[in-house]
Amino acid sequence: MENMYQPFEVLETEEGELVVLVEPDEHLLSVVENQSEHVELDVDVDYDDEDQELYIIMNVYIGDSEIFFSLPYGESWETLIDKGSFSIAFISEEDFENKKYENVPSMTIQLDDLTLGFVEGCKRTAEILLGDEEDLTK
């Protein structure tokens, strides 16, 4: 895919929402503003041998563009499961640092039951593989 984007930040808000911050260009903004574009989500899990860390890999396809990011095992997985969604905000890094949040285009991606079940299964598997016994007793 030619138009690929990666966020400069993935945040968890005080309200417990996952927000992906993407620096937009003219092409991405035009695709996002075209409400008729179909949005697809692809979710996978990966283990990084070097970091010895599990990651959920998220690929969001909007028209001819792709936004991809990873979430390390931990609170972000729990937030994703609890909310069942995440938001993408299209803001420049400079505007974000200067707290210029007005008129920022955004979209919320709702996980379907199958995708949510996949993430929950990854979390349970990670708890067993990583020996996270505290979470196993829940």
C-alpha positions as CSV (number, residue, x, y, z in Angstrom):
1,M,0.0,0.0,0.0
2,E,1.4,3.3,-1.1
3,N,-0.2,5.7,1.5
4,M,1.0,4.3,4.9
5,Y,1.0,6.2,8.2
6,Q,2.3,5.5,11.6
7,P,1.2,7.5,14.7
8,F,3.7,9.7,16.6
9,E,1.9,8.9,19.8
10,V,-0.6,6.4,21.3
11,L,-2.2,7.8,24.5
12,E,-4.6,6.6,27.1
13,T,-6.8,9.4,28.3
14,E,-7.9,10.1,31.9
15,E,-11.3,8.8,30.8
16,G,-9.8,5.5,29.9
17,E,-9.9,5.9,26.1
18,L,-7.1,4.9,23.7
19,V,-6.2,7.7,21.3
20,V,-3.9,7.3,18.3
21,L,-2.3,10.5,17.1
22,V,-1.5,10.6,13.4
23,E,0.2,13.5,11.6
24,P,-2.0,14.0,8.5
25,D,-1.1,15.1,5.1
26,E,-3.5,16.4,2.5
27,H,-4.2,13.0,1.0
28,L,-5.1,11.4,4.4
29,L,-7.3,14.3,5.4
30,S,-9.2,14.1,2.1
31,V,-9.7,10.4,2.5
32,V,-10.9,10.8,6.1
33,E,-13.2,13.7,5.3
34,N,-14.9,11.6,2.6
35,Q,-17.4,9.9,4.9
36,S,-18.2,7.3,2.2
37,E,-14.8,5.6,2.5
38,H,-15.0,2.1,4.0
39,V,-12.9,1.5,7.1
40,E,-11.4,-2.0,7.8
41,L,-9.4,-3.2,10.8
42,D,-6.9,-6.0,10.8
43,V,-5.6,-7.1,14.2
44,D,-2.7,-9.5,14.8
45,V,-0.3,-10.4,17.7
46,D,3.5,-10.5,17.5
47,Y,6.3,-11.4,19.8
48,D,9.5,-9.3,19.6
49,D,12.4,-11.6,20.5
50,E,14.7,-8.6,21.0
51,D,12.5,-6.8,23.5
52,Q,10.9,-10.0,24.7
53,E,7.5,-8.3,24.5
54,L,4.1,-9.2,23.1
55,Y,2.4,-6.7,20.8
56,I,-1.0,-6.3,19.3
57,I,-0.5,-5.0,15.8
58,M,-3.4,-2.8,14.4
59,N,-3.8,-2.0,10.8
60,V,-6.6,0.4,9.9
61,Y,-7.4,0.7,6.2
62,I,-9.3,3.8,5.1
63,G,-9.8,3.9,1.3
64,D,-6.3,3.6,-0.2
65,S,-4.5,4.5,3.0
66,E,-3.2,2.4,5.9
67,I,-2.5,3.5,9.5
68,F,-0.6,0.9,11.5
69,F,0.6,0.8,15.1
70,S,1.4,-1.6,17.8
71,L,0.3,-1.9,21.5
72,P,2.6,-3.5,23.9
73,Y,1.1,-6.1,26.3
74,G,-0.2,-4.3,29.4
75,E,-2.7,-1.5,30.2
76,S,-3.3,-0.6,26.6
77,W,-4.7,-4.1,25.9
78,E,-7.0,-3.9,29.0
79,T,-8.2,-0.4,27.9
80,L,-8.9,-1.8,24.4
81,I,-10.9,-4.7,25.8
82,D,-12.8,-2.5,28.3
83,K,-13.8,0.2,25.8
84,G,-14.1,-2.0,22.7
85,S,-12.9,0.9,20.6
86,F,-10.1,3.4,20.0
87,S,-10.0,6.8,18.4
88,I,-7.7,8.2,15.8
89,A,-7.0,12.0,15.9
90,F,-5.5,13.6,12.9
91,I,-3.3,16.3,14.3
92,S,0.3,17.6,13.7
93,E,2.8,16.9,16.3
94,E,3.5,20.6,16.7
95,D,-0.2,21.4,17.2
96,F,-0.4,18.6,19.8
97,E,2.6,19.9,21.7
98,N,1.2,23.4,21.6
99,K,-2.2,22.1,22.8
100,K,-4.0,23.4,19.7
101,Y,-6.9,20.8,19.8
102,E,-9.7,22.8,18.1
103,N,-11.1,21.5,14.9
104,V,-9.1,18.3,15.0
105,P,-10.6,15.6,12.7
106,S,-11.0,12.3,14.4
107,M,-12.7,9.0,14.0
108,T,-13.6,6.2,16.4
109,I,-13.1,2.6,15.4
110,Q,-15.4,0.1,17.2
111,L,-14.1,-3.5,17.5
112,D,-16.6,-6.2,16.5
113,D,-17.2,-9.2,18.7
114,L,-14.7,-11.4,16.8
115,T,-11.9,-8.9,17.0
116,L,-12.6,-8.1,20.7
117,G,-12.6,-11.9,21.4
118,F,-9.2,-12.2,19.6
119,V,-7.7,-9.4,21.8
120,E,-9.1,-11.0,24.9
121,G,-7.7,-14.4,23.9
122,C,-4.3,-12.8,23.3
123,K,-4.4,-11.2,26.7
124,R,-5.3,-14.5,28.4
125,T,-2.5,-16.3,26.5
126,A,0.0,-13.6,27.4
127,E,-1.0,-13.9,31.1
128,I,-0.2,-17.6,31.0
129,L,3.0,-17.3,28.9
130,L,4.4,-14.4,30.9
131,G,3.3,-15.8,34.2
132,D,1.2,-12.8,35.1
133,E,-0.4,-14.6,38.0
134,E,-2.2,-11.6,39.5
135,D,-4.4,-11.3,36.3
136,L,-4.9,-15.1,36.3
137,T,-6.9,-15.0,39.5
138,K,-9.5,-12.6,38.1
